[in-house]
């Protein structure tokens, strides 16, 4: 999680913003390629192609399984606050915070519910009845669970977080696998007409930036980073407060 990754993510974000902001028709042109792929009389035919549907569902389970380990360790700590965490306290904090702030709060609460951009399958250019808007315009025709940005892609890209905690020499392989998962999910959602290209690109960029910042705060920056003992103490204090709230402390 060095500066190179940060610069690459910022560069992708700037290029995506400029290209699809100045030329919003590029989003339509990319989606049209997949709209014209017809299966069983259905446009955006990839959305009902069984192998693609199975791959998407499998990809969603990867992040769920990975975060479950951190949540289990946190639950054990809440029940047994004096017991050493099953997983590194810093790792638990990092994984839970990045999942909560990225795919959770920013993507699925703030953007998907507050940025009313319609999905490709719902705009008139592809047979729908909701207005098409560029990525920067939140005044679309979608009412809830909207296109900007992709929750599936954000969840897939989040797997970079556990990947960077893998020790060398396997870390590069883990990060590569996480990037492949995020890229594959992005293609799957655009192919299915669920998102425009700018939706999936920004989902990846936003999620990566949250992971990068959280990693820097918890592990790298001298003024904020935690050692393992301090993270254990903080988890114990958090556990004690939770127990008092529910009347167990």
Beta strands, then each sheet from edge to edge (+ up, - down):
end
